[in-house]
Amino acid sequence: MNGLRLLPWSSPEGKPCYLSTDDDNSRLSRKADEIEALQLDMGSQLLGHASALLDDEKAGNGELRFLACRLSEALTDALRIAESRGGRLLEHDVSAE
């Protein structure tokens, strides 16, 4: 199973980074797992803040815009993680056949 894993970060130019390995327990694979977990946790916490801010009738446009930007970033992270994990599931299914 030597496939490419989409990593949870981009190059300085904004291009996707990939890891080519057959060792899911390599140092870089574990670091990617840690970062993915952190990104998902931060997204979950952000949802809690979003609920509170949206319930606050005094929240201003600046606060709501800031929230929308952070939610967009969190969704981008979550979709990248889903794409990476989905790709690895497909590789696993193919190698199991």
N, C-alpha and C positions, 0 to 999 in steps of 0.2 A: 504494500500500500504506500508507495512513494508518490503522494499527491501534493498539490500546492494548497497551503492553508492561507487564507486571507487573514492578515494580521489586523489587530484593532487600532492601528495607527497608519498614517500616510507618510510618504517621503516629504522632504522639505519643499518639493515642487507640487505637493498635493496629490501625487499619484499613489495608487494602492501598493502596499507592501505584502509580499508573500513569503512563506517559509516552505522550503522543500525538504521534507524529512519523513522518515518512516518511524520515528520515535516520538510518540505523543507525550513522553515524559522528559523530553530534552529540556534544558534550561530555558531556551527561548520559548518553547511551547508552554511551559509552566508560567513564564512571565506574561505571555499573551493571555492565558487563562485568568491570571490575577487581574490584569487590566480590564478584561471583559467583565469580570465579576464586579470590579469597582465601578465601571461605567454603568452597569445595570443597577447597582445599588444607588448611585447618584441620581439616576433617572427616576427611581422609585421615590427617593426623598424629595426630588423636585416636584413630583406629582402631589405630594402632601402640601408643599408650599403653594403650589398652583391653586389647589382647592381653597386654601385659606385666603389667598390674595383675591381670587375671583368672588369669594363671599364678602369681601370688604368693599362696601359701596364707596368708600373714600379713596380707593386705589386710583392713582393717576395714570394718565396715558404713558408716561415714562416707565412707571413700574410694570405696567401691562406689556409694553413693548419689550422691556428687558426679559420678562417672563417668557414671552413668545420666542425670543431669540434662544434662550436656554432650553426651552422645550424642543425647539427645532434641532438644536445640537444633540440633545438626548435621544430624539427619534432617529437622527442620522446614525448615532452610535448603535442603537438597538437594531436598526435595519442591517447595518454592517455585520453585527454579531450574528444575526439570523442568517444572513447570506453565508457567512463563514461556516457556521455550524451545519447549515443545510448542505453545503458542498461536501463537508466531511461525512455526513450521513450517507449521501449518495455514493461516495467512494467506498464506504464501509459495506453498503449493500452490494455493490458491484464485486468487491473482492470476496464476499461471502458466497457468491454464486458458483 
